[in-house]
Amino acid sequence: MNIVIAHFNSAYVRMPGGVEKVTCSLANALHRRGHQVTILFRDSKLGHAYFPLDEGIPEHNILYDDDGNYVIQDKLPRPIRLKREFFRLFSAKKAHEINAVAKGRSYGPSIRKWLDRLHPDIIIATSMPSAKYVVEDAAAEAPVITMIHSQPSVQFEAISPAEQRAVGHCAGIQILLPSGAAVTRQYFPDLPIHVIGNAVEIPDWQADLGQEKERYHLVCVGTVNPNKNQKLVVEAFASLAARFPDWDVEFWGKADERYARPLREYVKKKGLTARVLFKGLTKDVDGDIYRRADLFVIPSKREGFPLALTEAMAAGFPAIGLRTCPGVNELIQDGKTGFLVDGTAPAMADAMARLMADRGLRIRMGAAAREAVKTYEADTIWDQWETLLERTVAESRKE
């Protein structure tokens, strides 16, 4: 098959996000199975994906011409931006509509040019706006599958009429977990819904949680921002630090400084600067994080299908997350592969203390976590994607 992945989200070049990781992993997997794969993206910068891509997978920025000139402004004209922000005060849907329509007019001709060059058999849109630009503004003739990377109950609340209309004309929609099917059906009653989780690479090594160590590490992986909610972990650990003097906390990920700065000040105030560490980004996730870790915590308020969580579980770590967090509360089996807690510091501290104090419990839950995520083993997920794409292409050719 000749496959185009349409990634027209807000950023792509050197973007270390979950959507970008899924995009690159899927492209690599399909390419290795013998398919022709091209990634079309938009970004004000020229460059390449943050995550590794196999040779032979082209990346084309639709905002630039063949000579590398920036010919389509990604930033909307000021009057449209002012109009969008005015309406955002009253309706998120109306703001999304203004954005989608204006950007679609701008991007559509360039996307169409690339589709005419590539003649894809099928297109995977990595978001609902991407589907809108491809289906309505570029008038794509190939069937389109739209990916949903967040929980539909969260993401669909602000969907614009233009995006909903475009996705409704796609050949199908992919969601990550079965719990999202009912809401998806409310918005898209006539659209085929395909439940395919994110692929999990099960490492050939497993965390040795039984070893005696001088320092033990509780790790949290993700952008340091309000939704990821790292403050909850800091507050919980502050109440435990004296009781567990051989434990440290490591936060891995890019920091939103508006959120991270006061968090660092709180850590300093509590005298924990040497024990609560903000480590930043890494490309060696196994070496820098998981081979040194002992316990994984994901305090996020909202997630779709958190890759960091499944990577940690695949390596054999128990995990702690919020009972109210979509995605997390379906992947962590409370009391078996980790703990689900209420979103308070005392509740988080209690779960952390139980695992920090009990090596045997960490070992048992870590082994159960590794077994649980085998449902999402990479080859299984790529088989599901390949089958979906081949079936969709075959059905489109019958019409």
N, C-alpha and C positions, 0 to 999 in steps of 0.2 A: 504493500500500500504506500501511497504518497500522502504523508500526513503533515499538516501544518498545525503547530501549537500557537495560538494567538494570545499573547500575554500583553494586554494593553492596560495593565494596572498602573499605579502611580509611579513606580520605579522598577528598574530591572538591573541596570548596570551595577555590578558589585553590591547588589542588595542581598544581605544574608537572611532573608525571610523564609517562612515556611512555604508559601506559595511558590517562591523561586526554587526552593529545594525540590519540591514535588515536580515542578516543571522540568528541571534538569534530570532528575532521576527517571521520570517517565520517558523523556526524550532518549536517554541513554539505553534504557531497557528495550524500547521499540526498535531503535537503531541496531542494537545487537541481535535482535531477532530478524534482521534482514529488511526492515522497512526504511523507506526514505523519510527523514524527519527534518523539518525546518522550523525554527522558532522566529516568529515575527513579534517584535516588541516595540514599545515606545519609551523613550527616555530623552531628556534634554542633553544627556551626555552620550558621547560615543564610547563604546567599550564592550565588555563581555560579562557574562554571568559570574557571580561570586562562586558558585558551585561548579565543580569540574564537568565539562562536556566532552564527549568523545570526538575525536577527529572525524570529520565528515558530517557534522551537524551544523549547518549554517545558522547564523544569527543575523537578522536584518532589522535595523532600526527604521521604522516607517517615517520618522521625522527628518531623516537625512536623505539626500539624493545620492546617486552612485559615485559622485566625486567627493563625498564626505562633507557636503555643505548642509548646514542646518536650515532647512527650507520651510518647515512647518513649526510655528511657535506652539509649544506645549501649554504655555500660560495663556489663558483666555484674555481677551481685551478687557480693559478696566470697567467699561460700562456693564458688561455681562457679569463680571465678578461681583460688582456692587449689587446688581439685581439679584444674583444668586444668594448673596449673604443677607440681603434684605428679606427675601422669602424664607431663608433658613430660620429666621426668628419665629416664623409662624408654622412652617411645614418643612420637615426634612425631605419629604417626598417631592415637594415642589422644587426645592433646591437641587435635588438629584436630577430631576427632570430637566431643569435649565442647563445643568452641567452636561448631562448625557447628550442632549440635542445639539448644543453648541460644539462640543468636542467631536461629536459624530460627523457634523458637517465638515470639520477641519480634517479629520483623519480618514474619512471614507474613501476619497479618491486615491490616496496613497495605498491604503489596504487593498483596494480593487486592483491597482496596478500590480502589486505583488502577487495577488491571487491569479491574475491573468498570466503572469510569468511562470508560476509554480504549478498550476493546474492540479490542485490537491484532490485526492479521492475523498478526504474527510478532514474536518477542522475541529480541533479541541480548543474551546474558549475557556481561559482560566478564571473567568469571572463573568458576572452578568453584564457589566458595562462592556467587556470585551465582546460578548455575544451580540450586544446591541450594535456596536460598530461594524461587526462582521456581517450580521444578517441584514440590518436595515440600511446602513450607510454605505457598505461596500457591495450589497446585493449579492452575497456569496451564493454560488450555485451548488457547491458541495454541501453535504449534510454536516450539521454542527452539533457537537455534544458540549454542553455547558457544565463546567465543574463548579461545585459549591464547597468552599473550604472552611466555612463556619457553620454553626448550627442554623438551620433554616428559620427556627423560631426567633433568632436574633437578627439574622441577615435580611430576612424578607420584610421586616417591619418598615424599612425606609426605601424599599424598592420603588423606583419611579415607574409610572405607567409605560413609558417608552421601553424601559428595560424588561418589564414584565411581558409586554407585547412581543418583543424580539425573542426572548427566551421561549415563549410559547410557540414560536415557529421553528424551534430547533428540532432535531431528530431525537433528542433525549436529554436528560439532566442526571448528573452523577452527584450523589450525596455520600457522606462518609459513614454514617451510622443509621441503623434501622429506625431509631427514634425520630429521625427527621422526616420520615416518609409521610406521616399524616399531615403535617403543616405544608409540605411541598405539594401534596395533592390538593390542598385548599387553594393554593395560588395557581397551580398548573394541572387542572383536572384531566386534561386530555394528553398530557405529555408522559412518555415512558420514563419511569424513575428507576435508576440503577444504583444500588447500594454497593459501593466499592471503597473500602478503607484505604488509608495510606499504607504504602509498603514499608515493612520493617525488616532491616537487615539483621538477622540473628548472628552475632559475632561468633567466631570459632573459639572464643575464650569466655569464661564465666567469672564474674567477680568472686574473689576469695574473701568472703566476709568472715571467715573463721580465724584469720591471722591476727596475731597480736601486733599492735602498732603503737608508736609513740604519739602520733596525732591521727585522729579520725576526722573525716570530712563529710559534712552534710552539704549537698550541692543543690543549686537551683539554676536552671538554664533557661534563658529567655531575655528579651529586651527588658531593661529595667524601666518600667513605666507603671502608671496607675492600674491598668488592667491586669498586669502580671502580679501586682500586689505584693512585692517583696517586703514591704514594710511589716506585713503580718508576721513573716518569718523572723525578721530582726527583733520585733517586740517579744515574740515567743522565746527566742534564743536568749535575749537579755535576762529573762527570768530563770533561765536554766544554766547560764554560763558558769556560775560558781559551783554548781552541783556536778557539772561535767567539764572539768578543767582541761581534759585532753581532746576536746572536740572543737572544731572550727567550722565556720560557714563560708562557702564560696558562691558568689553570684557570677555567672558567666553570661555575657551578652552585651550588646551595645546599650548605652545608658541615655535615657532622656534626662538631661541635666536638671530640668525644672523639677523633676521628681527625685532624681538621685542625690542632688546636692543636700537637701534637708535630711535625707536618709543617712548620708555620710556624717552629717553634723550630729544626728541622734546617736550614731554608733560611737563617735568620738566622745560625746557627753557621757555615755555609759562605760567608757574606758575599754572598748572592745575593738579598737582600730586594728590591733594585731591579730584578731581572731574572726572578724567579719570582713571578708575581702571582696572587693569588686574587681574581678579579673579581666573584664572586657571580652573581646572576640577571640576565637581560636578556630583554626581549620583542622587541628588535630584533636577532635572531640574525644576519641578513645584515650589517647596518651595523656592529654592535659586534664581531662575530667574523669572519665569513668574508670580508668585503671587505678585511680587514686581514691575514688569515692567509697563511701560506706552506706549512704542513705540519700534518697532523692526526695525533694519536696517541690510541689508545683502549686503555689497559692493563688493561681489565676482566678479571676472572676468569671471570665468567659473564654472558651476555647472551641475549636472545631473538632480536630483530631490531633492532639498535641504530639508532634514528632519527638520532642525532647523526652516526654514521658515514655513513649513506646521504646525509644532507644535505651533509656535507663532500665526499663523492665526487661528488655531483650538481653541486656548485659547481666541481669540477675539481681537487681536492686529492688527492695520494697519501696513503695512510694506513698506519700501523704498528699492529699488534695482536698479541695472543698466539696462538700456534699451537694452544694447548689450549682456547681460549675458544669454546664453541659460539656460533653466530651470526656472530661476527667471522670465524672461520676459514672460513666459507662465503661471506662477502661480499668479503673481501680476497683477491685472486688473487696469491699470493706471487710476487714478481718481476715482476709485470705491472702491477697497480694499487697496489702498495705492498709491504710486507714483513710476514711472519708470523715471530715470534721466540719463543724460549724465555723463560720468565718470570724472567730474571735481568737485573740491571742492566747487566753487560757486553754481553749480547746486544742489549738495547734500545739501549744507547749506540752500538753498532756500526751498527745500522740507521738510527738518527737521524743519525749522522755521515755516512753515505753520501748521504743525501738533503740534509742541510744543506750539504754541500760541493759538490754537483753540481746546478746549476740545470737543466741539460738533462734530467737524470734526473727531477727534480721535474715538469718540463713534460710529458715523455712519459708518466709514470705517472699524472699528474693527468688528462690527456686520456683515457687508457684507463679510469680510474675513472669519469669522467663517462659514457662510453659504456656501461660495464658495468651501471650502475644504471638505465639506460633500460628494462630489463625490468620495473622496478617503478614506472614512470611513473604518476602519479596516475590519469589517465583509464582506464588499463588495469586497475588494481586496483579502481577503483570499478565498472567494467563487470563484473568477476568477482563482486564483492559483490552487485550488483543482480541479476545472473543467478541466483546462488545463492538469494537471498531469494525472488525471483519463482517459481523452480522449486519451492522448499520449500513455499511457500504453495499453489501449484497442486496439489502432491501431497497436501497435508493435506486439501484440499477434496474429493479423490476418495475419501478413506477414509470 
